[in-house]
Amino acid sequence: MTLADLDALFARRYSCRGFRPDPVPREIIEAIVNAARKMPSWCNAQPWQLTITSGAETDALREALWDQAMAGGHDPDLPFPSGYSGVYQQRRRTCGWQLYEAVGVEKGDRAGSAKQMMENFRLFGAPHCAILSSPAELGPYGAMDSGGFVAAFALAAQAAGVASIPQAAVAAHGAFLHDYFDIPEDRLILCAISFGYADPDHPANGFRTERAGVDDIVDWRG
Ligand SMILES: Cc1cc2nc3c(=O)[nH]c(=O)nc-3n(C[C@H](O)[C@H](O)[C@H](O)COP(=O)(O)O)c2cc1C
């Protein structure tokens, strides 16, 4: 495996927003988690824990989440960003517009964009959903370590031909998820990762996001 091979894998991964219903075999899910667990974490605490649904359990979650989202409310364990300004606001808008353009929602069509946003709570049709949590006492560093785990999961999944999408939108319903999955209060629910096989013809999968260049990221010294 060369860096070029790894870079090609990174380039193939994208956030999938339209899945086929067929399940991922348990041994493949296990192999993905087995790969992702090799990520580093501070003090090797390995704070990540997953609750993974399959089959009827995913469908039941989809229904319950939908009802929860329709009822409104917003109580994530991890505070959502307080704002996006400057270049971050620009990037956020650009990827939003890319998605809406792909699914045929015109600028200013609030009902259309809200409908697409609600697809989060249908888990974009994915056959599996992983709920990721970290011990509250590890605070932001537990979340930071777990972010690495999310990336590793998505890349390992991609290597196995499995598409995925991390979803903060699901974690917005913190109390509901704690209750639904019996996840103790001393753990922070960080995000969901919906995954399965991509529907390549789904319009929401018809765009790819951009990235800032290396020189935009690095302040070279010496
Ligand atoms: C922690 C995290 C949370 C995310 N939450 C959502 C979400 O709730 N809904 C969604 O559609 N995409 C979500 N995404 C996907 C991002 O929008 C996506 O990663 C970004 O636009 C870059 O595109 P790419 O993943 O296709 O390369 C999330 C990504 C991350 C890493």
The ligand as an SDF file (V2000), in Angstrom:
LIG
                    3D

 31 33  0  0  0  0  0  0  0  0999 V2000
  -19.0310   15.0940   12.1890 C   0  0  0  0  0  0  0  0  0  0  0  0
  -19.7980   15.1940   10.8930 C   0  0  0  0  0  0  0  0  0  0  0  0
  -21.1630   15.4170   10.9290 C   0  0  0  0  0  0  0  0  0  0  0  0
  -21.8990   15.4940    9.7420 C   0  0  0  0  0  0  0  0  0  0  0  0
  -23.2580   15.6640    9.7980 N   0  0  0  0  0  0  0  0  0  0  0  0
  -23.9810   15.6250    8.6690 C   0  0  0  0  0  0  0  0  0  0  0  0
  -25.4050   15.6600    8.7140 C   0  0  0  0  0  0  0  0  0  0  0  0
  -26.0100   15.7230    9.7750 O   0  0  0  0  0  0  0  0  0  0  0  0
  -26.0870   15.6100    7.5480 N   0  0  0  0  0  0  0  0  0  0  0  0
  -25.4480   15.5450    6.3300 C   0  0  0  0  0  0  0  0  0  0  0  0
  -26.1270   15.5010    5.2960 O   0  0  0  0  0  0  0  0  0  0  0  0
  -24.0830   15.5000    6.2490 N   0  0  0  0  0  0  0  0  0  0  0  0
  -23.3520   15.5130    7.3820 C   0  0  0  0  0  0  0  0  0  0  0  0
  -21.9820   15.4120    7.3220 N   0  0  0  0  0  0  0  0  0  0  0  0
  -21.3280   15.2480    6.0350 C   0  0  0  0  0  0  0  0  0  0  0  0
  -20.5990   16.5200    5.5880 C   0  0  0  0  0  0  0  0  0  0  0  0
  -21.5390   17.4340    5.0750 O   0  0  0  0  0  0  0  0  0  0  0  0
  -19.5550   16.1340    4.5330 C   0  0  0  0  0  0  0  0  0  0  0  0
  -18.5800   15.3240    5.1390 O   0  0  0  0  0  0  0  0  0  0  0  0
  -18.8530   17.3530    3.9190 C   0  0  0  0  0  0  0  0  0  0  0  0
  -19.7630   18.1690    3.2090 O   0  0  0  0  0  0  0  0  0  0  0  0
  -17.7330   16.9070    2.9710 C   0  0  0  0  0  0  0  0  0  0  0  0
  -18.2820   16.0980    1.9380 O   0  0  0  0  0  0  0  0  0  0  0  0
  -17.8530   14.5890    1.7060 P   0  0  0  0  0  0  0  0  0  0  0  0
  -17.9990   13.8340    3.0000 O   0  0  0  0  0  0  0  0  0  0  0  0
  -18.8130   14.0880    0.6590 O   0  0  0  0  0  0  0  0  0  0  0  0
  -16.4260   14.5770    1.2480 O   0  0  0  0  0  0  0  0  0  0  0  0
  -21.2320   15.3630    8.4880 C   0  0  0  0  0  0  0  0  0  0  0  0
  -19.8450   15.1440    8.4770 C   0  0  0  0  0  0  0  0  0  0  0  0
  -19.1390   15.0590    9.6550 C   0  0  0  0  0  0  0  0  0  0  0  0
  -17.6510   14.7760    9.5960 C   0  0  0  0  0  0  0  0  0  0  0  0
  1  2  1  0
  2  3  1  0
  2 30  2  0
  3  4  2  0
  4  5  1  0
  4 28  1  0
  5  6  2  0
  6  7  1  0
  6 13  1  0
  7  8  2  0
  7  9  1  0
  9 10  1  0
 10 11  2  0
 10 12  1  0
 12 13  2  0
 13 14  1  0
 14 15  1  0
 14 28  1  0
 15 16  1  0
 16 17  1  0
 16 18  1  0
 18 19  1  0
 18 20  1  0
 20 21  1  0
 20 22  1  0
 22 23  1  0
 23 24  1  0
 24 25  2  0
 24 26  1  0
 24 27  1  0
 28 29  2  0
 29 30  1  0
 30 31  1  0
M  END
$$$$
